[in-house]
């Protein structure tokens, strides 16, 4: 099983599996939606919510579910791609 080291919200160094990070998706979805209520760069918004290793998979999940949207006709998805909550999406 793949293990990662990360710093939790209290600043404590932790070890865990990526699955443990993924299971936090429900508690991270609302803060991500609030952060991307106004368009901002993908990694900028993710960094506001928490550590990339834990938050980025949840952001990708919300992009897949089209809760968050990005204009990929302009350029491929990247660190500075503007992301926002889909207009009319339930938060």
C-alpha positions in Angstrom: 0.0 0.0 0.0 1.3 3.5 -0.9 2.0 5.7 2.2 2.5 9.4 2.3 3.6 11.9 4.9 1.6 15.0 5.4 0.9 17.8 7.9 -2.7 17.8 9.3 -4.8 20.9 10.1 -3.2 21.1 13.6 0.3 21.2 12.1 1.1 17.6 13.2 3.2 15.4 10.9 1.3 12.3 9.9 1.8 9.2 7.9 -1.1 7.6 6.1 -2.3 6.0 2.9 -3.6 7.9 -0.1 -6.9 6.2 0.7 -7.0 7.9 4.1 -6.6 11.3 2.3 -9.3 10.3 -0.2 -11.7 9.5 2.5 -11.6 13.1 3.6 -13.2 14.2 0.3 -16.6 14.9 1.9 -15.1 17.3 4.4 -13.0 19.0 1.8 -15.7 19.5 -0.9 -17.5 22.4 0.7 -14.3 24.4 1.4 -13.1 23.8 -2.2 -16.5 25.0 -3.5 -16.3 28.1 -1.3 -12.7 28.8 -2.4 -13.6 28.5 -6.1 -16.8 30.6 -5.8 -14.7 33.2 -7.7 -12.4 32.0 -10.5 -8.8 31.3 -9.4 -5.8 29.2 -10.4 -6.2 25.5 -9.6 -3.2 25.2 -7.3 -3.8 28.6 -5.7 -7.3 27.5 -4.7 -6.1 24.0 -3.6 -3.4 25.6 -1.4 -6.0 27.8 0.3 -7.9 24.7 1.5 -5.0 22.6 2.6 -2.0 20.5 1.4 -2.0 19.6 -2.2 -1.4 15.9 -1.6 -4.8 15.7 0.3 -6.8 18.4 -1.5 -5.9 18.0 -5.2 -7.5 14.6 -5.6 -10.8 16.0 -4.3 -10.5 19.0 -6.6 -10.1 16.6 -9.6 -13.1 14.6 -8.3 -15.2 17.8 -8.2 -14.0 18.7 -11.7 -15.0 15.2 -12.9 -18.4 15.6 -11.3 -18.7 19.1 -12.9 -19.2 20.8 -9.6 -16.0 22.7 -10.5 -15.4 23.7 -14.1 -12.4 24.9 -16.2 -12.3 26.1 -19.8 -10.1 23.4 -21.3 -10.7 24.7 -24.8 -8.2 27.4 -24.0 -5.4 25.2 -22.7 -4.9 21.8 -21.0 -5.5 21.6 -17.3 -2.5 22.9 -15.4 -1.4 24.5 -12.2 -2.7 28.0 -13.2 -5.8 27.0 -15.1 -8.7 29.1 -13.9 -11.3 27.0 -12.0 -14.6 28.0 -10.6 -17.9 26.5 -9.3 -20.2 25.6 -12.2 -22.9 28.3 -12.3 -26.0 26.9 -10.8 -24.2 24.0 -9.1 -25.5 23.1 -5.7 -22.8 23.8 -3.0 
